[in-house]
Amino acid sequence: MGKKILVVDDALFMRRVIRKNLEGSGYQDIEEACSGEKALELFSREKPDLVLLDITMPGMSGLEVLEEIRKKDPAAKVIMCSAMGQEQMITNALMLGASDFIVKPFKADEFMKVVEYTLSS
């Protein structure tokens, strides 16, 4: 599919679930980061077409990472991923420039609809 995607989540299990969904839809160029700091390093080096970013992580939060990404590239496409019950964080993320959000746990078809829509917009 030719799109580069960066998956950022401190949970290995969640990174694997996301990767499996992306690969199942034909995406092959997928980078992974387990921390905000690593995410910013990979974002600068790899210039992904899309970032899937967990909100709650140790160290830098997803919101802090989002702010830094938007400073580096105001046009960056970032989908925030959050657990149920984090509505205020989702609102904050959208105000900070997130493209969209996905609530975990998610259904594969809903997840891919958000990914496809964001990449095509």
DSSP file (Angstrom, degrees, kcal/mol; ACC not computed):
  #  RESIDUE AA STRUCTURE BP1 BP2  ACC     N-H-->O    O-->H-N    N-H-->O    O-->H-N    TCO  KAPPA ALPHA  PHI   PSI    X-CA   Y-CA   Z-CA
    1    1 A M              0   0    0      0, 0.0    26,-0.1     0, 0.0     3,-0.1   0.000 360.0 360.0 360.0 -17.3    0.0    0.0    0.0
    2    2 A G        +     0   0    0      1,-0.2     2,-0.4     0, 0.0    25,-0.1   0.520 360.0 125.2  78.7   4.7    3.0    2.3    0.2
    3    3 A K        -     0   0    0     45,-0.0    26,-0.5    46,-0.0     2,-0.5  -0.828  52.8-140.5-101.5 137.5    2.0    4.1    3.4
    4    4 A K  E     -a   29   0A   0     -2,-0.4    45,-2.2    43,-0.2    46,-1.4  -0.837  20.8-169.5 -97.9 129.6    4.4    4.2    6.4
    5    5 A I  E     -ab  30  50A   0     24,-2.5    26,-2.9    -2,-0.5     2,-0.5  -0.964  12.7-154.5-124.5 134.4    2.7    3.9    9.8
    6    6 A L  E     -ab  31  51A   0     44,-2.6    46,-3.1    -2,-0.4     2,-0.5  -0.941   9.3-160.5-108.2 122.5    4.2    4.4   13.2
    7    7 A V  E     -ab  32  52A   0     24,-2.8    26,-2.6    -2,-0.5     2,-0.5  -0.909   7.9-172.1-105.0 121.6    2.5    2.5   16.1
    8    8 A V  E     +ab  33  53A   0     44,-3.3    46,-2.3    -2,-0.5     2,-0.3  -0.945  25.7 129.3-121.2 113.0    3.2    3.9   19.6
    9    9 A D        -     0   0    0     24,-2.1     6,-0.1    -2,-0.5    48,-0.1  -0.943  50.6-140.8-158.9 138.1    2.1    2.0   22.6
   10   10 A D  S    S+     0   0    0     -2,-0.3     2,-0.7    46,-0.3    24,-0.1   0.684  86.1  83.4 -75.3 -15.7    3.9    0.9   25.8
   11   11 A A     >  -     0   0    0      1,-0.2     4,-2.1    -3,-0.0     3,-0.2  -0.801  65.7-158.0 -93.7 116.2    2.1   -2.4   25.7
   12   12 A L  H  > S+     0   0    0     -2,-0.7     4,-2.4     1,-0.2     5,-0.2   0.891  93.7  57.7 -55.9 -42.1    3.7   -5.0   23.4
   13   13 A F  H  > S+     0   0    0      1,-0.2     4,-2.2     2,-0.2    -1,-0.2   0.918 107.3  46.7 -56.7 -45.5    0.4   -6.9   23.2
   14   14 A M  H  > S+     0   0    0      1,-0.2     4,-2.6     2,-0.2     5,-0.2   0.890 109.8  53.1 -68.0 -38.4   -1.4   -3.8   21.9
   15   15 A R  H  X S+     0   0    0     -4,-2.1     4,-2.7     1,-0.2    -1,-0.2   0.909 110.4  48.9 -60.6 -40.2    1.3   -3.1   19.3
   16   16 A R  H  X S+     0   0    0     -4,-2.4     4,-2.6     2,-0.2    -2,-0.2   0.906 110.6  49.7 -65.7 -41.8    1.0   -6.6   18.1
   17   17 A V  H  X S+     0   0    0     -4,-2.2     4,-2.0     2,-0.2    -2,-0.2   0.932 113.9  45.5 -62.0 -46.1   -2.8   -6.3   17.8
   18   18 A I  H  X S+     0   0    0     -4,-2.6     4,-2.5     2,-0.2    -2,-0.2   0.930 113.1  49.8 -64.1 -45.7   -2.5   -3.1   15.9
   19   19 A R  H  X S+     0   0    0     -4,-2.7     4,-3.2    -5,-0.2     5,-0.3   0.918 108.9  52.7 -59.1 -44.2    0.2   -4.5   13.6
   20   20 A K  H  X S+     0   0    0     -4,-2.6     4,-2.2     1,-0.2    -1,-0.2   0.911 110.8  47.2 -59.4 -43.4   -1.9   -7.6   12.9
   21   21 A N  H  X S+     0   0    0     -4,-2.0     4,-0.8     2,-0.2    -1,-0.2   0.920 114.5  46.5 -64.3 -44.0   -4.8   -5.4   11.8
   22   22 A L  H ><>S+     0   0    0     -4,-2.5     5,-2.4     1,-0.2     3,-0.9   0.938 114.2  46.4 -64.7 -47.4   -2.7   -3.2    9.6
   23   23 A E  H ><5S+     0   0    0     -4,-3.2     3,-1.8     1,-0.3    -1,-0.2   0.873 106.9  59.1 -63.7 -36.5   -0.9   -6.1    8.0
   24   24 A G  H 3<5S+     0   0    0     -4,-2.2    -1,-0.3    -5,-0.3    -2,-0.2   0.727 106.5  49.1 -63.9 -21.2   -4.2   -7.9    7.4
   25   25 A S  T <<5S-     0   0    0     -3,-0.9    -1,-0.3    -4,-0.8    -2,-0.2   0.261 129.8 -94.7-101.8  10.2   -5.3   -4.8    5.4
   26   26 A G  T < 5S+     0   0    0     -3,-1.8     2,-0.4     1,-0.3    -3,-0.2   0.440  77.9 137.7  98.7  -0.5   -2.1   -4.8    3.3
   27   27 A Y      < +     0   0    0     -5,-2.4    -1,-0.3    -6,-0.2    -2,-0.1  -0.676  14.3 162.1 -82.7 131.1    0.1   -2.3    5.2
   28   28 A Q        +     0   0    0     -2,-0.4     2,-1.5   -25,-0.2    -1,-0.2   0.652  52.6  80.7-119.1 -26.5    3.7   -3.6    5.4
   29   29 A D  E     +a    4   0A   0    -26,-0.5   -24,-2.5     2,-0.0     2,-0.5  -0.625  62.4 151.6 -90.0  82.8    5.8   -0.5    6.3
   30   30 A I  E     -a    5   0A   0     -2,-1.5     2,-0.3   -26,-0.2   -24,-0.2  -0.959  26.0-169.3-123.1 125.4    5.1   -0.4   10.0
   31   31 A E  E     -a    6   0A   0    -26,-2.9   -24,-2.8    -2,-0.5     2,-0.4  -0.800  11.2-151.7-106.2 153.9    7.4    1.0   12.7
   32   32 A E  E     -a    7   0A   0     -2,-0.3     2,-0.4   -26,-0.2   -24,-0.2  -0.974  12.2-176.1-129.9 143.4    6.9    0.5   16.4
   33   33 A A  E     -a    8   0A   0    -26,-2.6   -24,-2.1    -2,-0.4     3,-0.0  -0.997  14.7-163.5-134.9 140.9    7.8    2.6   19.5
   34   34 A C  S    S+     0   0    0     -2,-0.4     2,-0.3   -26,-0.2   -26,-0.1   0.374  76.3  35.9-103.0   2.8    7.2    1.6   23.1
   35   35 A S  S  > S-     0   0    0      1,-0.1     4,-2.1    22,-0.1     5,-0.1  -0.975  80.0-114.1-149.7 161.6    7.7    5.1   24.5
   36   36 A G  H  > S+     0   0    0     22,-0.5     4,-2.2    24,-0.4     5,-0.2   0.890 115.8  53.3 -63.3 -40.3    7.1    8.8   23.6
   37   37 A E  H  > S+     0   0    0      1,-0.2     4,-1.8     2,-0.2    -1,-0.2   0.925 110.8  45.6 -62.3 -45.3   10.8    9.5   23.4
   38   38 A K  H  > S+     0   0    0      1,-0.2     4,-2.7     2,-0.2     5,-0.2   0.866 109.8  56.8 -65.5 -36.2   11.3    6.6   20.9
   39   39 A A  H  X S+     0   0    0     -4,-2.1     4,-2.8     1,-0.2    -2,-0.2   0.912 106.8  47.5 -61.3 -43.6    8.3    7.7   19.0
   40   40 A L  H  X S+     0   0    0     -4,-2.2     4,-2.2     2,-0.2    -1,-0.2   0.889 111.5  51.2 -67.1 -38.2    9.7   11.2   18.5
   41   41 A E  H  X S+     0   0    0     -4,-1.8     4,-1.9     2,-0.2    -2,-0.2   0.946 114.6  42.6 -61.7 -48.7   13.0    9.8   17.3
   42   42 A L  H  X S+     0   0    0     -4,-2.7     4,-3.4     1,-0.2     5,-0.5   0.875 111.0  56.2 -67.3 -37.3   11.3    7.5   14.8
   43   43 A F  H  X S+     0   0    0     -4,-2.8     4,-1.7    -5,-0.2    -1,-0.2   0.932 110.4  44.8 -60.2 -45.1    8.9   10.2   13.7
   44   44 A S  H  < S+     0   0    0     -4,-2.2    -1,-0.2    -5,-0.2    -2,-0.2   0.895 121.8  38.0 -65.6 -40.0   11.8   12.5   12.8
   45   45 A R  H  < S+     0   0    0     -4,-1.9    -2,-0.2    -5,-0.2    -1,-0.2   0.905 125.5  33.2 -79.3 -42.9   13.8    9.8   11.1
   46   46 A E  H  < S-     0   0    0     -4,-3.4    -3,-0.2    -5,-0.2    -2,-0.2   0.691  82.5-148.9 -93.3 -21.4   11.0    7.9    9.3
   47   47 A K     <  -     0   0    0     -4,-1.7   -43,-0.2    -5,-0.5    -4,-0.1   0.956  25.1-154.8  50.0  61.2    8.5   10.6    8.4
   48   48 A P        -     0   0    0      0, 0.0    29,-0.2     0, 0.0   -43,-0.2  -0.241  21.1-135.8 -67.8 154.8    5.5    8.3    8.7
   49   49 A D  S    S+     0   0    0    -45,-2.2    28,-0.3     1,-0.2     2,-0.3   0.722  91.4  18.3 -76.7 -23.7    2.2    9.0    6.8
   50   50 A L  E     -b    5   0A   0    -46,-1.4   -44,-2.6    26,-0.1     2,-0.5  -0.995  63.8-155.7-150.7 141.3    0.3    8.1    9.9
   51   51 A V  E     -bc   6  78A   0     26,-2.2    28,-3.1    -2,-0.3     2,-0.6  -0.986   4.0-160.4-118.9 128.2    1.0    7.8   13.7
   52   52 A L  E     -bc   7  79A   0    -46,-3.1   -44,-3.3    -2,-0.5     2,-0.5  -0.946  25.0-171.4-104.0 113.2   -1.2    5.6   15.9
   53   53 A L  E     -bc   8  80A   0     26,-2.9    28,-2.9    -2,-0.6   -44,-0.2  -0.926  21.3-140.4-124.6 120.2   -0.5    7.0   19.4
   54   54 A D  E     - c   0  81A   0    -46,-2.3    28,-0.2    -2,-0.5     3,-0.1  -0.470  11.3-149.2 -68.7 143.7   -1.5    5.7   22.8
   55   55 A I  S    S+     0   0    0     26,-2.0     7,-3.2     1,-0.2     2,-0.8   0.922  80.6  56.4 -81.3 -47.0   -2.5    8.4   25.3
   56   56 A T        +     0   0    0     25,-0.3   -46,-0.3     5,-0.2    -1,-0.2  -0.779  68.3 138.1 -99.0 108.9   -1.4    6.8   28.5
   57   57 A M        -     0   0    0     -2,-0.8   -22,-0.1     2,-0.1     2,-0.1  -0.977  55.0-100.1-141.6 153.0    2.2    5.8   28.6
   58   58 A P  S    S+     0   0    0      0, 0.0   -22,-0.5     0, 0.0     2,-0.4  -0.390  98.2   9.4 -68.1 155.3    5.0    6.1   31.3
   59   59 A G  S    S+     0   0    0    -24,-0.1     2,-0.3   -23,-0.1    -2,-0.1  -0.639 131.3  24.8  76.8-127.3    7.4    9.0   30.7
   60   60 A M  S    S-     0   0    0     -2,-0.4   -24,-0.4    -4,-0.1     2,-0.1  -0.535  85.0-133.5 -71.0 131.3    6.0   11.2   28.0
   61   61 A S     >  -     0   0    0     -2,-0.3     4,-2.2     1,-0.1    -5,-0.2  -0.381  23.8-108.1 -77.4 164.1    2.3   11.0   27.7
   62   62 A G  H  > S+     0   0    0     -7,-3.2     4,-2.8     1,-0.2    -7,-0.2   0.844 120.9  56.8 -60.3 -33.7    0.7   10.6   24.3
   63   63 A L  H  > S+     0   0    0     -8,-0.5     4,-2.2     2,-0.2    -1,-0.2   0.898 107.1  47.9 -65.7 -39.7   -0.6   14.2   24.6
   64   64 A E  H  > S+     0   0    0      2,-0.2     4,-2.0    -9,-0.2    -2,-0.2   0.907 112.7  48.8 -65.4 -41.3    2.9   15.5   25.1
   65   65 A V  H  X S+     0   0    0     -4,-2.2     4,-2.8     2,-0.2    -2,-0.2   0.921 109.0  53.4 -63.9 -43.6    4.1   13.4   22.1
   66   66 A L  H  X S+     0   0    0     -4,-2.8     4,-2.6     1,-0.2    -2,-0.2   0.922 107.5  51.0 -56.8 -45.9    1.3   14.8   20.0
   67   67 A E  H  X S+     0   0    0     -4,-2.2     4,-1.5     1,-0.2    -1,-0.2   0.914 112.0  46.8 -58.9 -43.6    2.3   18.3   20.8
   68   68 A E  H  X S+     0   0    0     -4,-2.0     4,-2.0     2,-0.2    -2,-0.2   0.900 111.6  50.6 -67.2 -41.0    5.9   17.7   19.8
   69   69 A I  H  X S+     0   0    0     -4,-2.8     4,-3.0     1,-0.2    -2,-0.2   0.926 109.1  51.3 -61.7 -44.3    4.8   16.0   16.6
   70   70 A R  H  < S+     0   0    0     -4,-2.6    -1,-0.2     1,-0.2    -2,-0.2   0.822 108.0  53.0 -65.4 -30.5    2.6   18.9   15.7
   71   71 A K  H  < S+     0   0    0     -4,-1.5    -1,-0.2    -5,-0.2    -2,-0.2   0.908 114.1  42.3 -67.2 -41.5    5.5   21.3   16.3
   72   72 A K  H  < S+     0   0    0     -4,-2.0    -2,-0.2     1,-0.3    -1,-0.2   0.879 137.6   8.4 -72.1 -38.4    7.7   19.3   13.9
   73   73 A D    ><  -     0   0    0     -4,-3.0     3,-2.2    -5,-0.2    -1,-0.3  -0.771  59.4-169.3-148.9  95.2    5.0   18.8   11.3
   74   74 A P  T 3  S+     0   0    0      0, 0.0    -4,-0.1     0, 0.0    -1,-0.1   0.707  92.1  54.1 -59.6 -19.3    1.7   20.7   11.7
   75   75 A A  T 3  S+     0   0    0      2,-0.1    -5,-0.1    -5,-0.0    -2,-0.0   0.407  79.2 131.9 -94.6   1.9    0.1   18.5    8.9
   76   76 A A    <   -     0   0    0     -3,-2.2     2,-0.7    -7,-0.2   -26,-0.1  -0.221  56.5-131.1 -57.8 141.6    1.0   15.2   10.6
   77   77 A K        +     0   0    0    -28,-0.3   -26,-2.2   -29,-0.2     2,-0.4  -0.868  33.6 173.8 -97.6 115.9   -1.8   12.7   10.7
   78   78 A V  E     -c   51   0A   0     -2,-0.7    21,-2.6    19,-0.3    22,-1.2  -0.984  18.2-164.3-129.3 123.5   -2.1   11.3   14.3
   79   79 A I  E     -cd  52 100A   0    -28,-3.1   -26,-2.9    -2,-0.4     2,-0.3  -0.936  18.5-143.0-104.5 123.5   -4.8    9.0   15.5
   80   80 A M  E     -cd  53 101A   0     20,-2.4    22,-2.7    -2,-0.6     2,-0.5  -0.652   8.5-155.3 -86.1 141.8   -5.0    8.8   19.3
   81   81 A C  E     +cd  54 102A   0    -28,-2.9   -26,-2.0    -2,-0.3     2,-0.3  -0.974  21.6 167.1-117.3 127.4   -5.8    5.5   21.0
   82   82 A S  E     - d   0 103A   0     20,-2.4    22,-4.1    -2,-0.5     2,-0.1  -0.956  33.6-111.1-139.7 158.2   -7.3    5.5   24.5
   83   83 A A  E >   - d   0 104A   0     -2,-0.3     3,-1.0    20,-0.2    19,-0.0  -0.414  54.0 -77.7 -79.6 161.8   -9.0    3.2   26.9
   84   84 A M  T 3  S+     0   0    0     20,-1.0    -1,-0.2     1,-0.2    19,-0.0  -0.234 115.8  35.7 -54.8 146.8  -12.6    3.5   27.8
   85   85 A G  T 3  S+     0   0    0     -3,-0.1    -1,-0.2     1,-0.1     3,-0.2   0.566  83.0 106.1  87.3   8.5  -13.4    6.3   30.2
   86   86 A Q    <>  +     0   0    0     -3,-1.0     4,-2.0     1,-0.2     3,-0.3  -0.175  31.3 136.2-111.2  39.9  -10.8    8.8   29.0
   87   87 A E  H  >  +     0   0    0      1,-0.2     4,-2.5     2,-0.2     5,-0.2   0.866  69.9  53.7 -56.7 -40.8  -13.2   11.2   27.2
   88   88 A Q  H  > S+     0   0    0     -3,-0.2     4,-2.4     1,-0.2    -1,-0.2   0.894 108.4  49.9 -63.9 -38.6  -11.5   14.3   28.6
   89   89 A M  H  > S+     0   0    0     -3,-0.3     4,-2.6     2,-0.2    -1,-0.2   0.887 109.5  51.7 -66.1 -37.6   -8.1   13.2   27.3
   90   90 A I  H  X S+     0   0    0     -4,-2.0     4,-2.5     2,-0.2    -2,-0.2   0.933 109.6  49.6 -62.9 -45.7   -9.7   12.5   23.8
   91   91 A T  H  X S+     0   0    0     -4,-2.5     4,-2.1     1,-0.2    -2,-0.2   0.926 111.9  48.6 -58.3 -45.8  -11.1   16.0   23.8
   92   92 A N  H  X S+     0   0    0     -4,-2.4     4,-1.7     1,-0.2    -1,-0.2   0.910 110.0  52.1 -60.6 -42.8   -7.7   17.4   24.8
   93   93 A A  H  <>S+     0   0    0     -4,-2.6     5,-2.5     1,-0.2     4,-0.4   0.915 109.4  48.5 -62.1 -43.8   -6.0   15.4   22.0
   94   94 A L  H ><5S+     0   0    0     -4,-2.5     3,-1.0     1,-0.2    -1,-0.2   0.886 110.4  51.8 -64.6 -37.7   -8.5   16.7   19.4
   95   95 A M  H 3<5S+     0   0    0     -4,-2.1    -1,-0.2     1,-0.2    -2,-0.2   0.815 107.0  54.5 -66.5 -29.5   -7.9   20.3   20.6
   96   96 A L  T 3<5S-     0   0    0     -4,-1.7    -1,-0.2    -5,-0.2    -2,-0.2   0.501 132.3 -89.2 -83.5  -4.1   -4.1   19.7   20.2
   97   97 A G  T < 5 +     0   0    0     -3,-1.0   -19,-0.3    -4,-0.4    -3,-0.2   0.569  67.0 159.5 112.9   9.8   -4.5   18.6   16.6
   98   98 A A      < -     0   0    0     -5,-2.5    -1,-0.2    -6,-0.1   -19,-0.2  -0.369  37.6-140.3 -61.8 145.0   -5.1   14.9   16.6
   99   99 A S  S    S-     0   0    0    -21,-2.6     2,-0.3     1,-0.2   -20,-0.2   0.862  71.1 -35.3 -73.6 -37.6   -6.8   13.7   13.4
  100  100 A D  E     -d   79   0A   0    -22,-1.2   -20,-2.4     2,-0.0     2,-0.3  -0.922  59.4-122.8-167.1-176.9   -9.1   11.2   15.1
  101  101 A F  E     -d   80   0A   0     -2,-0.3     2,-0.4   -22,-0.2   -20,-0.2  -0.982   5.7-154.5-145.4 157.7   -9.2    8.8   18.0
  102  102 A I  E     -d   81   0A   0    -22,-2.7   -20,-2.4    -2,-0.3     2,-0.5  -0.999  17.3-138.5-131.4 132.6   -9.9    5.1   18.6
  103  103 A V  E     -d   82   0A   0     -2,-0.4   -20,-0.2   -22,-0.2   -19,-0.1  -0.817  35.7-101.4 -95.3 128.5  -11.2    3.7   21.9
  104  104 A K  E    S+d   83   0A   0    -22,-4.1   -20,-1.0    -2,-0.5     2,-0.1  -0.710 103.2  45.6 -91.6 144.9   -9.6    0.5   23.1
  105  105 A P  S    S+     0   0    0      0, 0.0     2,-0.3     0, 0.0    -2,-0.1   0.589  88.4 179.5 -73.5 149.4  -10.6   -2.2   23.0
  106  106 A F        -     0   0    0     -2,-0.1     2,-0.4    -4,-0.1    -2,-0.1  -0.794  31.9-114.3-118.5 159.1  -11.6   -1.7   19.3
  107  107 A K     >  -     0   0    0     -2,-0.3     4,-2.7     1,-0.1     3,-0.2  -0.754  29.6-125.7 -88.1 139.4  -13.2   -3.9   16.6
  108  108 A A  H  > S+     0   0    0     -2,-0.4     4,-2.5     1,-0.2     5,-0.2   0.873 107.9  49.7 -55.3 -43.4  -10.9   -4.5   13.7
  109  109 A D  H  > S+     0   0    0      2,-0.2     4,-1.8     1,-0.2    -1,-0.2   0.896 112.8  46.5 -67.6 -38.3  -13.3   -3.2   11.1
  110  110 A E  H  > S+     0   0    0     -3,-0.2     4,-1.9     2,-0.2    -2,-0.2   0.909 111.9  52.3 -67.2 -41.1  -14.0    0.0   13.0
  111  111 A F  H  X S+     0   0    0     -4,-2.7     4,-2.1     1,-0.2    -2,-0.2   0.937 110.9  46.5 -57.9 -48.8  -10.2    0.5   13.6
  112  112 A M  H  X S+     0   0    0     -4,-2.5     4,-3.0     1,-0.2     5,-0.2   0.824 106.8  58.1 -69.0 -31.0   -9.4    0.1    9.9
  113  113 A K  H  X S+     0   0    0     -4,-1.8     4,-2.5     2,-0.2    -1,-0.2   0.926 109.0  45.5 -61.5 -43.6  -12.2    2.5    8.8
  114  114 A V  H  X S+     0   0    0     -4,-1.9     4,-2.4     2,-0.2    -2,-0.2   0.916 114.4  48.3 -65.8 -42.9  -10.6    5.2   11.0
  115  115 A V  H  X S+     0   0    0     -4,-2.1     4,-2.6     2,-0.2     5,-0.2   0.954 114.3  45.3 -60.9 -50.9   -7.1    4.4    9.6
  116  116 A E  H  X S+     0   0    0     -4,-3.0     4,-1.8     1,-0.2    -2,-0.2   0.911 113.9  49.2 -60.8 -44.4   -8.3    4.4    6.0
  117  117 A Y  H  X S+     0   0    0     -4,-2.5     4,-1.0    -5,-0.2    -1,-0.2   0.927 112.6  47.3 -62.7 -45.0  -10.3    7.6    6.4
  118  118 A T  H >< S+     0   0    0     -4,-2.4     3,-0.5     1,-0.2    -2,-0.2   0.912 112.3  49.0 -65.4 -42.5   -7.4    9.4    8.0
  119  119 A L  H 3< S+     0   0    0     -4,-2.6    -1,-0.2     1,-0.2    -2,-0.2   0.820 113.4  47.7 -66.5 -29.6   -4.9    8.3    5.4
  120  120 A S  H 3<        0   0    0     -4,-1.8    -1,-0.2    -5,-0.2    -2,-0.2   0.610 360.0 360.0 -87.9 -11.0   -7.2    9.4    2.6
  121  121 A S    <<        0   0    0     -4,-1.0    -1,-0.2    -3,-0.5    -2,-0.2   0.476 360.0 360.0 -91.0 360.0   -8.1   12.8    4.0
